[in-house]
Amino acid sequence: MKVYKCFKHALDMVLHSKLRSWLTILGIVIGVAAVIAIMSLSAGLEQQVNSRLGGLGADILTVSPGHSRGGGFFGRPDGGGGFGGGGTATKKAVVLDRTDLQVLRGVPGILYIDTEIRGSTNVSYLGKSGTISVTGVDPAVWPLITTTTMQSGRLLGAADFNVVVIESGLANGYFSQPVGLNQMLNIGGTNFRVVGITTDQGNAVFMPIQAATTILSTKSNGVYDTLIVKVSDANKLNETMTSMTNSLDIKRHVTPTTQDFSISSSAQTQATISSAVSSISLFLLAIAGVSLLVGAVGVANTMFTSVLEKTKEIGIMKAIGARNKDILLIFIFNAALIGLIGGVLGVFLGTLLSGALPALVGASQLTRGGTLVTTSSIIIALSVSTTVGILAGVIPAYQGSKLKPVDALRYE
């Protein structure tokens, strides 16, 4: 019997199968849909991390107050731990100030240093109010360091004070009316003129650091949340980082075991967070894999039942010349088609579920980056579902192929 005839016979078995077979396919559909949804969530989160951290540049270093030793990932700059915990962190409040800035300016290999403070405050526009994040930057240095791209307008200038650059999310979707260039926003009780709109989709505002100090009550003049450093040679990033660390150790009278500051590069941060995202994704995929395992058991059960139901047909086919490998191929094709059909339907359902996840879960760190169904995830899901079907059908297919014609024809 030719291969295409074996396939045609297997396809007829699926198309004319009983409800039991379609319930088996449903088990595969649920498992594949769960895998697709989780992989799309992971891809969206990874894309968000890469877009936010990858744009910082390979020649950028960030100096933050506080230092965590032995903690896990997602550590906070104030010395607090992340999910890992368990480390010894600095206990007293530490800050970066003008003296640290002066020390770093004397380190060879540093091109620019931007001083930044951050906070949140109220904003109002045309009678509508809300709360936004504010970043105060050095207007003379920030344009030389930032990799932010402009949608319209310009970046801050050295002589600016009561002006702001806003992200496009705030400009186009935060208020009932769009915020355009040269419009006035009331931020923290002070009016600011919009001179630029970035392409970023967030709701952040960038303003001169002196202006930010006046509207953020928790900030003091000459005290910074972070120092953003641009090195002159990206190939000497590690050497420059070591020189910065040694200089700050001497100035702050600390040792490597008592350091109260952290210096990180965007590449290090990106690698750490990407590793954490991968670990979370693998854990969720393992849970989704249980659904596929249940589906595999259903396929095996259906195939064993199919062999019993078609025992007489097997005897007739063998009596008219069908070989063992022909019977084996028919049932393996049948199992593979069950897995493939379940996979295709599962990909369709998983794609729909991926689009609905942000609305179902709500705003959170996991869904903030949206979801992204990739071609690779679809190929993997279809391959896994088909392979699961084949593996689950191998044993019953083998048993069916070994039936003797006489015994099969006698079977009631």
LUMNUKOL-871070 format. One record per residue (C-alpha): residue in one letter; x, y, z. Coordinates in Angstrom, 1 decimal. Last residue first. Example, Ala and Ser with C-alpha at 12.3 -4.5 7.8 and 13.67 -1.06 7.14 Angstrom:
<tises>
TISE aa     c1     c2     c3
TISE  S   13.7   -1.1    7.1
TISE  A   12.3   -4.5    7.8
</tises>
This chain:
<tises>
TISE aa     c1     c2     c3
TISE  E  -16.2   -9.6   17.8
TISE  Y  -12.8  -10.6   16.6
TISE  R  -12.7  -13.6   14.3
TISE  L  -11.3  -11.5   11.4
TISE  A   -8.6  -10.1   13.6
TISE  D   -7.5  -13.5   14.9
TISE  V   -7.3  -14.9   11.3
TISE  P   -5.4  -11.8   10.0
TISE  K   -2.8  -11.8   12.8
TISE  L   -2.6   -8.5   14.8
TISE  K    1.0   -7.2   14.8
TISE  S    0.0   -3.9   13.0
TISE  G   -2.6   -3.1   15.7
TISE  Q   -0.1   -3.6   18.5
TISE  Y    2.4   -1.2   16.8
TISE  A   -0.3    1.4   16.2
TISE  P   -1.3    1.1   19.9
TISE  I    2.3    1.6   21.0
TISE  V    3.1    4.5   18.5
TISE  G    0.0    6.5   19.1
TISE  A    1.1    8.6   22.1
TISE  L    4.5    9.3   20.4
TISE  I    2.8   10.4   17.2
TISE  G    0.3   12.7   18.9
TISE  V    3.0   14.3   21.1
TISE  T    5.1   14.8   18.0
TISE  T    2.2   16.6   16.3
TISE  S    1.6   18.8   19.3
TISE  V    5.3   19.6   19.8
TISE  S    5.8   20.5   16.1
TISE  L    2.7   22.7   16.0
TISE  A    3.7   24.5   19.2
TISE  I    7.3   25.0   18.1
TISE  I    6.2   26.3   14.7
TISE  I    3.8   28.7   16.3
TISE  S    6.4   29.9   18.9
TISE  S    8.9   30.4   16.1
TISE  T    6.5   32.5   14.0
TISE  T    6.1   34.8   17.0
TISE  V    3.0   35.7   18.9
TISE  L    3.8   38.9   20.8
TISE  T    2.0   40.1   24.0
TISE  G    1.9   43.5   25.6
TISE  G    4.9   45.0   27.3
TISE  R    2.8   46.1   30.3
TISE  T    1.4   42.5   30.6
TISE  L    3.9   41.0   33.0
TISE  Q    4.6   44.3   35.0
TISE  S    0.8   44.6   35.6
TISE  A   -2.2   46.3   34.1
TISE  G   -5.1   43.9   33.9
TISE  V   -5.0   40.1   33.7
TISE  L   -8.0   39.8   31.4
TISE  A   -7.4   43.0   29.4
TISE  P   -3.7   42.3   28.9
TISE  L   -4.5   38.6   28.1
TISE  A   -7.1   39.2   25.4
TISE  G   -4.6   39.4   22.5
TISE  S   -2.8   36.3   23.8
TISE  L   -6.1   34.4   24.1
TISE  L   -6.9   35.0   20.5
TISE  T   -3.5   33.8   19.5
TISE  G   -3.9   30.8   21.8
TISE  L   -7.2   29.9   20.2
TISE  F   -5.7   29.9   16.7
TISE  V   -2.6   28.1   17.8
TISE  G   -4.7   25.5   19.7
TISE  L   -6.8   24.9   16.6
TISE  V   -3.7   24.3   14.6
TISE  G   -2.2   22.1   17.3
TISE  G   -5.3   20.0   17.8
TISE  I   -5.4   19.4   14.1
TISE  L   -1.7   18.4   14.2
TISE  G   -2.0   16.1   17.2
TISE  I   -5.1   14.3   15.8
TISE  L   -3.3   14.2   12.4
TISE  A   -0.2   12.6   14.0
TISE  A   -2.4   10.0   15.7
TISE  N   -4.1    9.0   12.4
TISE  F   -0.8    9.1   10.6
TISE  I    0.6    6.7   13.2
TISE  F   -2.5    4.5   12.8
TISE  I   -2.2    4.3    9.0
TISE  L    1.6    3.9    9.1
TISE  L    1.4    0.9   11.4
TISE  I   -1.2   -0.8    9.3
TISE  D    1.0   -0.3    6.2
TISE  K    4.1   -1.4    8.1
TISE  N    2.4   -4.7    9.0
TISE  R    1.5   -5.4    5.3
TISE  A   -1.8   -5.0    3.5
TISE  G   -2.4   -7.9    1.1
TISE  I   -6.2   -8.6    0.9
TISE  A   -6.2  -10.6    4.1
TISE  K   -4.2   -7.9    5.9
TISE  M   -6.8   -5.3    5.0
TISE  I   -9.7   -7.6    6.1
TISE  G   -8.0   -8.3    9.4
TISE  I   -7.3   -4.7   10.1
TISE  E  -11.0   -3.9    9.3
TISE  K  -12.0   -6.6   11.8
TISE  T   -9.8   -5.0   14.5
TISE  K  -11.1   -1.5   13.8
TISE  E  -12.9   -0.9   17.1
TISE  L  -10.0   -2.4   19.1
TISE  V   -7.4   -0.3   17.3
TISE  S   -9.5    2.8   17.6
TISE  T   -9.8    2.2   21.4
TISE  F   -6.0    2.0   21.8
TISE  M   -5.7    5.1   19.7
TISE  T   -8.3    7.1   21.7
TISE  N   -6.5    6.1   25.0
TISE  A   -3.1    7.2   23.5
TISE  V   -4.5   10.5   22.3
TISE  G   -6.1   11.2   25.7
TISE  V   -2.8   10.4   27.5
TISE  A   -1.1   12.9   25.1
TISE  G   -3.7   15.5   25.9
TISE  V   -3.0   15.1   29.6
TISE  L    0.7   15.6   28.8
TISE  L   -0.2   18.7   26.7
TISE  S   -2.0   20.2   29.7
TISE  V    1.0   19.4   31.9
TISE  G    3.1   21.4   29.5
TISE  A    1.3   24.5   30.4
TISE  I    2.7   24.2   33.9
TISE  A    6.2   23.7   32.5
TISE  L    5.7   26.7   30.2
TISE  L    4.9   28.8   33.3
TISE  F    8.2   27.7   34.9
TISE  L   10.1   28.3   31.7
TISE  S    8.7   31.8   31.3
TISE  I    9.7   32.7   34.9
TISE  S   13.2   31.5   34.3
TISE  S   13.4   33.3   31.0
TISE  V   12.2   36.6   32.5
TISE  A   14.8   36.3   35.3
TISE  S   17.6   35.7   32.7
TISE  S   16.4   38.6   30.7
TISE  I   16.4   40.8   33.8
TISE  T   20.0   39.9   34.6
TISE  A   21.3   40.2   31.0
TISE  Q   19.6   43.6   30.5
TISE  T   21.1   44.9   33.6
TISE  Q   24.5   43.8   32.7
TISE  A   24.2   45.2   29.2
TISE  S   22.8   48.5   30.5
TISE  S   25.9   48.9   32.6
TISE  S   26.0   49.1   36.4
TISE  I   27.7   51.0   39.1
TISE  S   26.4   50.6   42.6
TISE  F   26.8   52.6   45.8
TISE  D   27.2   52.0   49.5
TISE  Q   30.3   49.8   49.4
TISE  T   31.1   48.0   52.6
TISE  T   32.6   44.8   51.3
TISE  P   34.5   46.4   48.4
TISE  T   35.8   49.0   50.9
TISE  V   34.3   52.4   51.9
TISE  H   35.7   55.8   52.7
TISE  R   33.2   57.6   50.4
TISE  K   36.0   59.4   48.4
TISE  I   38.3   56.4   48.4
TISE  D   35.6   53.9   47.3
TISE  L   34.3   56.5   44.8
TISE  S   37.7   56.6   43.0
TISE  N   38.1   52.9   43.0
TISE  T   34.6   52.3   41.6
TISE  M   35.1   54.9   38.9
TISE  S   38.4   53.4   37.9
TISE  T   36.9   49.9   37.7
TISE  M   34.0   51.2   35.6
TISE  T   36.5   52.9   33.2
TISE  E   38.4   49.6   32.8
TISE  N   35.2   47.7   32.2
TISE  L   34.0   50.1   29.5
TISE  K   37.2   50.2   27.6
TISE  N   35.7   49.1   24.3
TISE  A   32.9   51.6   24.8
TISE  D   35.5   54.4   24.5
TISE  S   34.6   58.0   25.7
TISE  V   32.3   56.8   28.5
TISE  K   28.9   58.2   29.0
TISE  V   27.9   58.3   32.7
TISE  I   24.3   58.6   34.0
TISE  L   24.4   59.7   37.7
TISE  T   21.4   58.5   39.7
TISE  D   19.0   59.7   42.4
TISE  Y   20.9   63.0   42.9
TISE  V   21.5   65.4   45.8
TISE  G   22.7   68.9   44.9
TISE  N   19.4   70.6   45.7
TISE  S   17.1   68.4   47.8
TISE  K   14.3   66.1   46.6
TISE  T   11.3   65.1   48.7
TISE  S    9.2   68.1   47.8
TISE  L    9.4   67.4   44.0
TISE  I    8.2   70.7   42.5
TISE  T   11.3   72.9   43.1
TISE  T   13.8   70.1   42.6
TISE  A   12.3   69.3   39.2
TISE  A   12.9   72.9   38.1
TISE  Q   16.6   72.6   39.0
TISE  I   16.8   69.3   37.3
TISE  P   15.6   70.6   33.9
TISE  M   12.5   68.7   32.8
TISE  F   11.6   65.3   31.4
TISE  V    8.0   64.0   31.7
TISE  A    6.9   60.4   31.7
TISE  N    3.6   59.0   30.5
TISE  G    5.0   56.2   28.3
TISE  Q    4.7   55.4   24.6
TISE  D    8.2   56.5   23.7
TISE  T    8.4   58.5   20.4
TISE  T    9.4   61.7   22.3
TISE  I    7.5   65.0   22.4
TISE  G    9.3   68.3   22.6
TISE  V    9.0   71.9   23.8
TISE  V    6.0   71.6   26.1
TISE  R    5.7   74.7   28.3
TISE  F    5.6   74.3   32.1
TISE  N    3.1   75.8   34.6
TISE  T    3.8   75.2   38.3
TISE  G    1.5   73.5   40.8
TISE  G    3.2   70.1   40.7
TISE  I    2.9   70.1   36.9
TISE  N    0.5   72.4   35.2
TISE  L    0.9   71.7   31.5
TISE  M    1.1   74.5   28.9
TISE  Q    1.0   73.9   25.2
TISE  N    4.0   74.9   23.1
TISE  L    4.0   71.6   21.2
TISE  G    0.8   69.6   21.4
TISE  V   -1.1   67.8   24.2
TISE  P   -3.9   65.7   22.8
TISE  Q   -7.4   66.3   24.3
TISE  S   -9.2   63.9   26.8
TISE  F   -5.9   63.5   28.6
TISE  Y   -3.5   60.6   28.7
TISE  G   -3.6   59.3   25.2
TISE  N   -1.7   61.6   22.8
TISE  A    0.8   63.7   24.7
TISE  L    1.2   61.5   27.7
TISE  G    1.7   58.4   25.6
TISE  S    4.0   60.4   23.3
TISE  E    6.5   61.0   26.0
TISE  I    7.0   64.6   27.3
TISE  V    9.8   67.1   27.1
TISE  V    9.4   70.0   29.5
TISE  V    9.9   73.7   29.8
TISE  N   10.2   76.0   32.9
TISE  F   14.0   76.1   32.9
TISE  D   15.8   76.0   29.6
TISE  A   19.2   77.7   29.1
TISE  A   21.2   74.5   28.5
TISE  G   18.6   73.1   26.1
TISE  L   16.0   70.3   26.4
TISE  L   15.3   68.2   23.4
TISE  R   13.3   69.4   20.4
TISE  G    9.9   69.4   18.8
TISE  S    8.2   66.4   17.3
TISE  Q    8.4   62.6   17.5
TISE  M   11.9   62.8   19.0
TISE  T   14.2   59.9   19.6
TISE  T   15.6   59.1   23.1
TISE  T   19.2   57.9   23.0
TISE  T   20.1   60.3   25.8
TISE  I   23.7   61.2   26.4
TISE  L   24.4   64.5   24.6
TISE  P   20.8   65.8   25.0
TISE  W   21.1   65.1   28.7
TISE  V   24.2   67.2   29.2
TISE  A   23.1   70.9   29.1
TISE  P   19.6   70.1   30.3
TISE  D   20.9   68.3   33.4
TISE  V   18.0   66.0   34.1
TISE  G   14.9   65.9   36.3
TISE  T   12.6   63.0   35.7
TISE  V    9.0   63.3   36.5
TISE  S    6.5   60.4   36.8
TISE  I    2.8   61.3   36.3
TISE  T   -0.3   61.6   38.4
TISE  G   -3.6   62.8   36.9
TISE  S   -5.8   65.8   36.3
TISE  K   -8.2   67.0   33.5
TISE  G   -9.3   70.6   33.5
TISE  L   -7.6   71.5   30.3
TISE  Y   -4.3   70.0   31.4
TISE  S   -3.4   68.9   34.9
TISE  V   -0.4   67.1   36.4
TISE  N    0.2   65.8   39.9
TISE  T    3.6   64.5   41.1
TISE  S    5.9   61.6   40.9
TISE  G    9.6   61.4   41.5
TISE  R   13.0   61.1   39.8
TISE  I   16.4   62.9   40.1
TISE  E   19.1   62.9   37.4
TISE  T   22.6   64.2   37.0
TISE  D   24.2   63.6   33.5
TISE  I   27.9   62.9   33.3
TISE  Y   29.8   63.2   29.9
TISE  L   33.0   61.9   28.4
TISE  I   34.5   59.7   31.1
TISE  G   37.7   57.9   30.1
TISE  P   39.9   59.3   32.8
TISE  V   38.2   59.9   36.2
TISE  G   38.2   63.5   37.4
TISE  R   34.6   64.2   36.6
TISE  L   33.8   61.2   38.8
TISE  V   35.2   62.9   41.9
TISE  Q   33.3   66.1   41.2
TISE  L   30.0   64.2   40.8
TISE  D   30.6   62.4   44.1
TISE  T   31.2   65.8   45.8
TISE  R   28.0   67.1   44.2
TISE  D   25.8   64.4   45.8
TISE  L   24.9   60.8   45.7
TISE  V   22.9   59.5   48.6
TISE  V   22.9   56.9   51.3
TISE  A   20.2   56.0   53.8
TISE  K   21.5   53.7   56.4
TISE  K   21.2   49.9   56.4
TISE  T   23.3   49.0   53.4
TISE  A   22.4   45.5   52.3
TISE  T   23.3   42.0   53.4
TISE  G   21.7   39.4   51.2
TISE  G   18.8   37.0   51.7
TISE  G   16.6   38.4   49.0
TISE  G   16.1   36.7   45.7
TISE  F   12.9   38.3   44.7
TISE  G   14.5   41.7   44.9
TISE  G   16.5   43.2   47.7
TISE  G   16.6   46.7   49.0
TISE  G   19.9   48.6   48.7
TISE  D   18.4   51.9   47.6
TISE  P   19.2   51.0   44.0
TISE  R   16.6   48.2   44.1
TISE  G   17.5   44.6   43.4
TISE  F   15.6   43.0   40.5
TISE  F   17.8   39.9   40.7
TISE  G   18.8   38.3   43.9
TISE  G   20.7   39.5   46.8
TISE  G   24.3   38.5   47.8
TISE  R   25.4   42.1   48.3
TISE  S   23.1   45.0   47.7
TISE  H   24.5   48.5   47.2
TISE  G   22.9   51.9   47.8
TISE  P   23.2   55.1   45.8
TISE  S   23.1   54.6   42.0
TISE  V   25.8   55.1   39.2
TISE  T   24.6   54.2   35.7
TISE  L   27.0   53.4   32.9
TISE  I   26.5   54.1   29.2
TISE  D   28.8   53.2   26.4
TISE  A   26.9   50.1   25.1
TISE  G   23.8   52.2   24.6
TISE  L   20.7   52.9   26.7
TISE  G   18.4   51.8   23.9
TISE  G   18.9   48.1   24.8
TISE  L   17.4   48.7   28.2
TISE  R   13.9   49.9   27.3
TISE  S   13.5   48.2   24.0
TISE  N   15.1   45.0   25.3
TISE  V   13.0   44.8   28.4
TISE  Q    9.8   45.5   26.4
TISE  Q   10.7   42.8   23.8
TISE  E   11.3   40.4   26.6
TISE  L    7.9   41.1   28.1
TISE  G    6.2   40.7   24.7
TISE  A    8.1   37.4   24.1
TISE  S    7.2   36.0   27.5
TISE  L    3.5   36.9   27.0
TISE  S    3.6   35.3   23.6
TISE  M    5.2   32.2   25.0
TISE  I    2.5   32.0   27.7
TISE  A   -0.4   32.4   25.3
TISE  I    1.1   29.9   22.8
TISE  V    1.7   27.3   25.5
TISE  A   -1.8   27.7   26.9
TISE  A   -3.3   27.4   23.4
TISE  V   -1.2   24.3   22.8
TISE  G   -2.5   22.6   26.0
TISE  I   -6.1   23.5   25.4
TISE  V   -6.1   22.4   21.8
TISE  I   -4.5   19.1   22.7
TISE  G   -7.3   18.3   25.1
TISE  L   -9.8   19.4   22.5
TISE  I   -8.3   16.9   20.1
TISE  T   -9.1   14.1   22.6
TISE  L  -12.7   15.4   22.8
TISE  W  -12.8   15.3   19.0
TISE  S  -11.7   11.6   19.1
TISE  R  -14.4   10.7   21.7
TISE  L  -17.1   12.4   19.6
TISE  K  -16.7    9.7   17.0
TISE  S  -14.3    9.6   14.0
TISE  H  -15.5   10.2   10.5
TISE  L  -13.0   12.9    9.7
TISE  V  -10.2   11.3   11.8
TISE  M  -10.6    7.9   10.2
TISE  D  -10.9    9.4    6.8
TISE  L   -7.6   11.2    7.4
TISE  A   -5.9    7.8    8.3
TISE  H   -7.2    6.2    5.1
TISE  K   -5.9    9.1    3.1
TISE  F   -2.5    8.9    4.8
TISE  C   -2.2    5.1    4.2
TISE  K   -3.2    5.8    0.5
TISE  Y   -0.5    8.5    0.3
TISE  V    2.1    6.1    1.6
TISE  K    1.4    3.4   -1.0
TISE  M    0.0    0.0    0.0
</tises>
